[in-house]
Amino acid sequence: MQINPKKFKKKKRYSVKRSGSGLGLFAVDFFKKGEFVIEYAGEMLTAKEFDERNNNKYFFEIDSHWVVDGSSRKNMARLSIIPAGRIAK
């Protein structure tokens, strides 16, 4: 018996589309309140490193000491709008 890997692949519940202001992440399914949607990934920087490297628009401040550099193209969450204070720690 052969297993079809596509059968077990998790369906993405979002897609990348172009809007009037550029690329964005759009939901293609409903999400329950508080449900995990996507992880904002990237290199963790100290506040000092951030001040030295502040050269792109995909930085996400965790607190006064830590910042995530989300500029990698692998980080699809950089195209989302994350409401302030809604980060899972």
N, C-alpha and C positions, 0 to 999 in steps of 0.2 A: 504494500500500500504506500502510495506517495502522498506526502503532506504538502498542501498548497500554502506557502508562507503569506500570500496575499489575504487568505481567509482570516489569518490571525493578526494582521496589521491593524493597528488602532486608527480609526477614522479621524482625520483632523477636523476640528470643529471651528476652524477659522481659515481665512484665505487672505492673501495679499492682493490688494486692488489699488488702482490709481484713483485719487480723488482730486478735487480742485486745488488742494494744497500739496499734492505729491502722493507718494505711496503710503498706504495705511493698512492696518490689520483689522479685518472685518469678521464678525461672528457669522457663521453659516448655520448655527444651531443655537438653541436656548441654553442658558447656564443658570443653575440654581444659585441663589444668594450665598456667597462665601465659597463657592466651588472654585477649585484650581483651574486656571485657564492656560497660562503660559509662564515660563520662568524667564526672568530678565537675567541673562548670563553675561559674564565678562570678567575682566581682570579687576581684582580688588585693589584700590589705591588708597593710600593715606591722604589726608587733607593736604599735606605738603606736596606729595606727588601730583595731586590733582592741580594745585596752583601752578606747578611747573609745566604740566602737560595740557592745560585747558585749551585744546585746539580742535575739538569736534563738538557736535550737538547731542551726543548720545551718552552723556554722563548721567548717572542716577545716584543721588545722595541718599545714603542709608541713615547716617547721623552726622554729627559734627566732626567725626573722626574718619569715617569711611565713605568711599565713593566707588561705584561700579562703572568701569569704562565699557560701555555696551556697543562700541563702534564696530565690532566684528560683524561681518555679513552673515555669520552663522547664527547670530542673535536676532531671531525674528521678532522678539518682544520689543526691540528698539523702535518698531513701527507702530506700537500701541500707545495709547494714552492711559497712563496709570494715575488714578486719583491719589492725591497726597494722603499719607497715613494708612494706606491699604497694603502694606508690604508684609509678607509672612517672614518672620525671623526664625 
